[in-house]
Amino acid sequence: MEEYLKTIQQGPFSPTWESLRQFKCPQWFLDAKFGIWAHWGPQSVPMYGDWYARNIYIEGQPQYYYHWRKYGHPSKIGYKDIVQMWKAEKFNPEELINLYIKTGAKYFVAQAVHHDNFDNWNSRYHRWNAVNMGPKKDIVGMWAKAARERGLPFGVSEHLAASFSWFAPSKGCDSKGPYKSVPYDGNDPAYEDFYHPNRDEYELEKRHGKIVNWYSQNTQWHIKWFLRIKDLIDQYEPDFLYSDGGVPFGEIGLSIIAHLYNTSAKNYGGVNQAVYTQKDTNPDVYKIGVLDIERGAAEDILPHPWQTDTCVGGWFYDVRAVYKTPEQVIEMLIDIVSKGGNLLLNIPQKPDGTLDDECLYILDEIAKWMKVNAEAIYATRPWIRYGEGPTKAQGGAFQEKKLEWTKDDFRFTQKDGKIFAFQMKYPEDNRAIIKSLGLSSGISVKEVKLLGFEDKLEFEQLNNALIIKLPEKYCSTGYPHCFCIK
């Protein structure tokens, strides 16, 4: 392994914890606040949800039955056949990136490889890739070109590190029924480079009933992961790299992060402009980059930059999914930004590369809201407190839910000597009462405006509250409105 690690780009960072903790988050990411993610690949083909490539090999799972009934039993037709069905025939990255910019995204992330072990780029080290089979297109390259031509920072996500364990059920067989004891196609040696030589992981999972090692201890796998992710960085020089878990494989993972940062520094006068995100909540770990919180948020303002990643529906296109409303996405964005975070939002694409009407509607509504309220989102920083009121988001991953906001709930940001206060629910009495901005706060309010309206608003600053009168002509959109307070 040492010979491979010596091939990383040299620069200001070494592959050690101490060196990588010198990471300073680039200004573009701190200011961006909102990004869009294309969590898209061959698992979108059945339009039946996330983890499809794994669950079709788990007897009794809904996706197992769906696959058997639609395509055939996984002993005959497995995931190796699904990847060939992915054609991406209507994929238009230029059109989609234009739409995402219009929506308000300030960075874009493309899924490079999921746990399904299929590379969405022209991979030098893996024949199971989107140029060699399936769409026969360099999906990552097409995204990168479209984003960069439009000035959008471009990122990639890798979920590959967990694949060796994740794909272990493909080594099984049915325990009953007409195919009892007939091995699934993952047992065929002809496809071992796709389904992995992971018999040990299968036996381990079989005993425990779950994935035991998210990151396998198989050292040969560590080398393969390193080569493929280094290849990804070398070909596309991304501004952002996401790992679906903690830092993989010790020094090997640290070497990839150093390679990412040093590659960026090479292109930006010796100063790194790339961001690495991972999910370990230990500050000694996440200081090497940015903490990512999947489907959740921070409870309060964090001392370091962080990101929520979530989706409007399922991670892969799912005909069964119930989508978040535009209102919920906007409310999440406000709450996250008030605490110093960014929102990375997945918009699920259909297998042909298009978006459905519901996703287009959500994007259009966000775009309309952003047009009015952008000043209070982009390039802002948290105020002395993130908000006030009875409603709070529960901290941590996988804790997101639709919150029932009240007129007393506010979220704050600040920029250029202004405080922005989002009122999270429209007040029927046309008044906003902000307790954090009374005279006792030591802040003297000189002027209040409502974003989207030219006229100054009437207000009264009492000792214990700032009372603002909304304009008579104001008509609630159903989304939070924002006061600009000088």
Secondary structure as UniProt FT lines:
FT   HELIX           2..5
FT   TURN            6..7
FT   HELIX           17..20
FT   TURN            21..22
FT   HELIX           27..32
FT   STRAND          34..38
FT   HELIX           42..44
FT   TURN            45..46
FT   TURN            50..51
FT   HELIX           52..55
FT   TURN            56..57
FT   TURN            59..60
FT   HELIX           62..70
FT   TURN            74..76
FT   HELIX           79..85
FT   TURN            89..90
FT   HELIX           93..103
FT   STRAND          107..113
FT   TURN            115..116
FT   TURN            130..132
FT   TURN            134..135
FT   HELIX           139..149
FT   TURN            150..151
FT   STRAND          154..158
FT   HELIX           160..162
FT   HELIX           163..166
FT   HELIX           168..171
FT   STRAND          173..174
FT   TURN            178..179
FT   HELIX           185..187
FT   HELIX           189..191
FT   HELIX           192..195
FT   HELIX           199..208
FT   HELIX           219..236
FT   STRAND          240..243
FT   TURN            248..250
FT   HELIX           251..267
FT   TURN            268..270
FT   STRAND          275..278
FT   HELIX           283..286
FT   TURN            287..288
FT   STRAND          290..294
FT   STRAND          306..311
FT   TURN            319..320
FT   HELIX           326..338
FT   TURN            339..340
FT   STRAND          341..346
FT   TURN            351..352
FT   HELIX           357..373
FT   HELIX           374..376
FT   TURN            377..379
FT   STRAND          387..388
FT   TURN            397..398
FT   TURN            407..408
FT   STRAND          410..415
FT   TURN            416..417
FT   STRAND          418..423
FT   TURN            428..429
FT   STRAND          431..434
FT   HELIX           435..437
FT   HELIX           439..441
FT   STRAND          448..450
FT   TURN            451..452
FT   STRAND          459..461
FT   STRAND          466..469
FT   TURN            472..473
FT   STRAND          481..485
//
